[in-house]
């Protein structure tokens, strides 16, 4: 099926259009991620122009990787804020490999935390967020420089940890222009229309709404469900084949197990 892009750039959320957006940003502004912000502090405000490239990853690691690959084509680094309480799994092998690839492309990752969920589960928010942050750093062998609240307007919950940037600090909302593509709704039109207007921009984009087909965000949520099912089905087939092979080799494997773990060799 031939894909037809929306002729209105404000409504075009195809990955081809995202590539054009990244190219335009890279041409007109210096691009930085929160790793850079952490290193420079308030000195970033002395830069003549910049765009902070931020992604809150809500539903899809594969979609995040698509965006990371596009950005890498133009030498752009971004920060990908990951949830440990989403329906994706940062620690499942296939998705963990994708996250490692995002890091290899020169991007960094941040903690996307759900403070409202912490409250509903009666968890200490700072202690829980710190544990999540430590796990990310250990598992992906990286440093977390920033954290971002999940749906802060609905939860009304934001906080920060010592030495970690809060993306909702007033510096990033009032001392530079904050732009977001949330639910495919640019508040001032597509970002490329305002690049000449603003020198300092904090740009938030969401991975799941950008797709090769440029489809509506609500349809893309169902597409992601289908893709997750297909990945789960493929994993199940792999496990079935592995277990069948294990059953076929059971006697040999049992003998090897006893020789390795049961020193007297005659325990059941």
C-alpha positions, -999 to +999 in steps of 0.1 A: +000+000+000+014+034-010+017+058+020+003+093+014+017+120+037-006+147+051-002+179+031-005+200+062+030+199+079+013+206+113-005+173+109+022+153+093+036+128+118+054+105+094+089+095+101+099+111+068+086+144+081+105+139+114+137+135+094+130+168+077+124+184+111+157+171+125+176+183+094+161+218+098+169+220+135+204+208+129+209+234+103+196+264+123+204+255+159+229+238+180+214+205+193+220+193+229+208+166+252+204+167+289+239+151+293+252+184+278+229+205+300+241+186+331+277+194+321+271+231+313+245+240+338+230+275+334+259+284+311+237+269+283+217+301+284+248+319+271+248+299+239+235+319+209+210+293+200+202+257+209+174+231+209+173+206+238+162+173+222+140+154+246+118+123+242+094+109+268+091+073+257+055+062+265+047+030+247+073+018+221+110+011+223+112+002+186+096+036+177+121+053+199+150+035+181+136+047+148+138+083+160+173+078+174+185+064+141+171+094+122+188+118+146+221+100+144+220+106+106+224+143+113+248+141+143+220+150+167+220+136+203+188+134+223+178+122+258+153+093+258+133+092+291+123+056+299+095+043+321+100+012+342+062+011+348+050+012+312+038-018+292+071-020+275+100-038+293+133-021+294+149-052+308+135-078+283+164-089+260+150-076+227+141-042+240+172-039+262+193-045+230+174-016+213+180+007+243+217-002+242+217+007+205+202+041+213+231+047+236+256+035+210+242+060+186+254+088+209+221+095+228+216+093+265+187+080+286+168+096+315+143+084+341+107+089+332+089+083+365+052+079+374+048+098+407+010+093+407+016+055+406+041+058+434+014+075+455-013+050+447+010+022+457+020+041+489+056+042+478+081+067+489+086+087+457+122+098+461+134+064+474+115+046+446+128+069+419+164+066+432+161+028+430+148+030+395+176+054+385+203+031+401+189+001+382+191+019+349+226+030+355+238-005+365+219-024+338+228-001+309+263+009+323+255+045+318+249+077+338+215+092+343+216+130+342+179+139+342+144+128+352+110+136+338+076+132+353+050+111+335+018+131+328+026+159+353-005+179+343-027+150+353-008+138+384+004+172+396+035+154+408+071+164+401+102+162+422+139+159+418+169+140+432+202+156+442+225+160+412+197+150+388+180+175+365+142+179+367+130+187+332+101+206+347+124+230+365+113+266+357+146+271+338+134+247+311+099+261+309+102+299+314+138+308+304+136+290+271+107+282+247+091+249+256+075+231+227+057+197+227+040+174+201+018+157+227-010+137+211+000+151+177-010+187+187+016+213+181+005+243+202+022+269+179+024+248+148+051+224+138+085+233+154+101+241+121+077+271+117+091+288+148+128+281+146+136+316+134+114+330+162+131+313+192+169+310+199+165+287+229+141+258+226+133+228+249+117+204+225+097+174+238+086+147+214+069+114+219+080+083+201+047+065+195+031+093+175+058+092+147+053+064+123+063+056+087+026+058+078+020+091+096-012+076+111-034+091+138-020+087+174-050+066+186-046+041+157-009+039+165-016+027+200-035-003+185-006-008+160+018-010+189-004-036+207-003-057+175+035-054+172+039-063+209+017-094+203+038-104+173+071-101+193+056-121+222+044-148+198+079-150+183+094-153+217+069-180+226+079-200+195+115-197+205+108-210+240+088-239+226+115-250+203+141-247+231+120-267+255+113-294+229+150-297+223+155-300+261+130-328+264+147-346+235+180-343+253+166-348+288+186-379+298+219-364+287+211-330+302+200-346+336+233-365+337+253-333+330+233-315+357+241-341+383+277-342+374+279-304+377+257-297+407+253-329+427+287-340+438+277-375+449+260-381+416+231-400+430+206-374+442+173-368+426 
